[in-house]
């Protein structure tokens, strides 16, 4: 028998599910292999610890505080129907605000786009006037004023 069989069948050995021959081989291997003996002992300790803890009662103070807190929360929600209304209304308000943010963002984008397109139209109009008058560039009067003074 090898170590992998022992590791794979620790629980079966603990629960006494193995056949008589397998139990004999299992125990012979445990006597000859220190590593498997150590692992089986640790497994036994864990199982024993779990079995002890299964039947222990929880700390009564923790249990009492937990039940008291649950009851307090239930009483608070029973006393305040407005709180329940607010909890139900909150998703509606958030959805409405999100919708309004999208509408406002879309409107602002359209205004900016309209302003940009009117700027382009104005530039195109100036360009067409320049070409009709055969003027290469308009003279910037502000720059001439500052250069002369």
Order of alpha helices (4+ residues) and beta strands (2+ residues): alpha-alpha-alpha-alpha-alpha-alpha-alpha
